[in-house]
Amino acid sequence: MPPREDPNGGASPSEPAPPQPAKAKGKKKDENKDDDLSEEDQALKEQLELYVVRAQDPDPGVQKLALESMRQEIRSATSSMTSVPKPLKFLRPHYGTLKAYFETMPESELKKYMADILSVLALTMSAEGERESLKYRMIGSEGDIGSWGHEYVRNLAGEIAQEFQKRQDDGMTTDSLKELVEQIVSFHMKHNAEPEAVDLLMEVEKLDLLVKHVDSTNYKRTCLYLTSSSKYLPAPDDMSALKIAFEIYMKFGDFANALRIALLLDDKSLELKQIFTATDDFHLKKQFAFIIARHGLSTDIDDDIAADENEKEALQDIISNIKLSEGYLTLARDIEVMEPKSPEDIYKVHLIDGRGATSSSLDSARQNLAATFVNAFVNAGFGQDKLMTAPSDSSGSGSSGNWLFKNKEHGKASAAASLGMILLWDSDSGLAQLDKYLHSNDIHVVAGALLGIGIVSCGVKSDCDPAFALISEYFSRDESIIRIGAILGLGIAYAGSQKEETIICVLMERSEPELAEPIIRLLPVALGLLYLGKQESVEATAEVSKTFDEKIRNYCDVTLMSLAYAGTGNVLKVQKLLGICSEHLEKGETHQGPAVLGISLISMAEELGAEMAVRSLERLLQYGEQNIRRAVPLALGLLCISNPKVNVMDTMSRLSHDADAEVSMAAIISLGLIGAGTNNARIAGMLRNLSSYYYKEAGHLFCVRIAQGLVHLGKGLLTLSPYHSDRFLLSPIALAGLVTVLHACLDMKSIILGKYHYMLYILALAMQPRMLLTVDEDLKPLSVPVRVGQAVDVVGQAGRPKTITGFQTHSTPVLLAAGERAELATEKYLPLTPVLEGFVILRNNPEYHED
């Protein structure tokens, strides 16, 4: 029978219940009174009171026996902690007497014995903040603390944290606590309480002790807790938590997880080489290469990583994304979406009733331009479409020429470049098909072709560097549009490859009138992207930016800060940006827009921050100035990119009918962003309705078309989300692409609706197939059953909880939506990476036997 809770048992320690004489047996037991004790309880109580008297006996032999017996009683009761244990309850009134007697005892083993007992009694008796349990523990014998039960150990850990803090504030030494900390940590690690061990070590700033206490059974849970809590730790603690996790993964040979942390830390000292050289398993190295390629990090494979020439080439091919196009098309064939789609298939005009369907007499060039983009987005990466690549019946020259010339001036540039988007990642055939446009007499076509070459090579590197060779000769041309095409093309092709030549080329080509262009607002963005996510290291540049022309000084300042802290979830910076948004400014100041974008850039790091940011942005909508309201839809679009959350969708739907044209256009584009590549039926329906609502507004209609193209991005096989690897890693290149386009959208009228609409192609940087493609060790596609479901957060849960919920079983290749996770549904193969996304190499499980 469980011990009954004494009604006064929970009374505050300051007023012990007075001991009462036992009532004569046989009276009716009154349940509510303190004196209502069963016989055994009464006996126990008298027994303990006797021990207390004996413990103060002058004869050491008697004392020792009394303390021993007391200790036994307490120990046997503290093992289960559902309520205050009986012995502790009965000893309450005597805590003071024992304490006073303890002070008079001479130094001896017995005194230590007494200290142990007082330490346990202090668990329920001592006043708040006294830390008596710890005080007596330090005096007591060095025995095993675990034997007094979990609750005691927990309480001690809490007191150590307070004591450490106090000693640090007073400038005292904290070494004496170290031994006890070690004991507690090893106890927690053995009893599945890894989070508590980690918390204690963080409190006493000794995280490095963790490495020797983890073993192969609990290292995964420990590291999961470390990496998850790192998002909420202030700098530099967050980095040190990740570094410890990295060490632990390396110690247990879990290299794929170590690689994810190395990529997250983006620290040159944690060289990726160290991970590659730690294993001789070539197939595992190939898997690493796929992870690095998805992250968009350009890495050179040298002899240390792979000595064999063939192996070296194979790894370099994977890192250069040579396999991406092939894998993507495998997915498309499997899902049976190879059939090219035309813009009309996307607009679905027949579903719209009423006027929208009839009045197409509007500016046809603008409409053709919109169709160009829709066509490029929808058929992105498929290598065929119905406008640019479809062979025509009459002439052998191909119909692409015809579509090209249905566009006016700068429209042709976008049309030519759209070919690059359709052939995305397939640089060989892409360069061949674009080459003919480079010889055109029309400067816009040439510029578009240059941009197209950049897009085709986006994220795909090759040895002979064809893009740089083709594009670089056009830098010296007089026409600025060709130069812009060349520069953008190079930028897209070499994003993140840290090629110095490109940056220098661009900076040398700046002329005076160009500074007056609306596109100049992207200059600070370019500067900020150099420091993307680099936090403090931006400060020197930020100082320099204070000397800029006052037109762009504040803009530059805000942009630099928001990019440097992008994806860090730094709360202080978010507050600072919100402060900037609350100012009322004179006309002509433009830096509040970037501040709003900055809020979502910083807080997109983790789910909680993102939700809070959505709420803050709602406030800005209600109380902010006009230029702030214009940026809010874009900021929301960034927070939920390719992740159509219902509440955000409703907000956008409301804003898309806003009285302010800029706000409604931004909301329409953002509807496209949150639904990018999801084929979301609800958003598609909203956009169809908007297209009939705005059928007279050329600008709005253009935005609706762009958004429709985005929702059906790559026929629903692509995502724009910069996060991958279970929302753990943020690809800097993808984020750079998004930020640039969103900053361009802050000035919708002059950039996107003006003659710089080809800035939209920068989104190519963020496009990635949202697929899981399993391959065998020779990289041939291998179809296996997998379960795909909503990811569940299992941090700090005991045992082996399920990581996904509401799953369905499919056979690979499969699509993964935002917030979904996959796991193998067969034991026959072992994946070489813990996170099933993108290319996953499977290895036969040696322990698997067919039934």
Secondary structure, 3 states (H helix, E strand, C coil): CCCCCCCCCCCCCCCCCCCCCCCCCCCCCCCCCCCCCCHHHHHHHHHHHHHHHHHCCCCHHHHHHHHHHHHHHHHHHHCCCCCCCHHHHHHHHHHHHHHHHHHHCCCCHHHHHHHHHHHHHHHHHCCCCCCHHHHHHHHCCCCCHHHHCHHHHHHHHHHHHHHHHHHHHCCCCCHHHHHHHHHHHHHHHHCCCHHHHHHHHHHCCCHHHHHHHCCCCCHHHHHHHHHHHHCCCCCCHHHHHHHHHHHHHHHCCCHHHHHHHHHHHCCCCCCHHHHHHCCCCHHHHHHHHHHHHHHCCCCCCCCCCCCCHHHHHHHHHHHCCCCHHHHHHHHHHHHCCCCCCCHHHHHCHHHCCCHHHCCCCCCHHHHHHHHHHHHHHHCCCCCCCCCCCCCCCCCCCCCHHHHHCCCCHHHHHHHHHHHHHHCCCCHHHHHHHHHHHHCCCCHHHHHHHHHHHHHHCCCCCCCCCHHHHHHHCCCCCCCHHHHHHHHHHHHHHCCCCCCHHHHHHHHHCCCCHHHHCHHHHHHHHHHHHCCCCCHHHHHHHHHHHCCCCHHHHHHHHHHHHHHHCCCCCCHHHHHHHHHHHCCCCCCCCCCHHHHHHHHHHHHCCCHHHHHHHHHHHHHHHHHCCHHHHHHHHHHHHHHCCCCCCHHHHHHHHHHCCCCCHHHHHHHHHHHHHHCCCCCCHHHHHHHHHHHHHCCCCHHHHHHHHHHHHHHCHHHHCEECCCEECCCCEECHHHHHHHHHHHHHHCCCCCHHHHHCHHHHHHHHHHCEECEEEEECCCCCECCCEEEEEEECCCCCCCCCCCCEEEEEEEECCEECCCCEEEEECCCCEEECCCCCCEEEEEEECCCCCCC
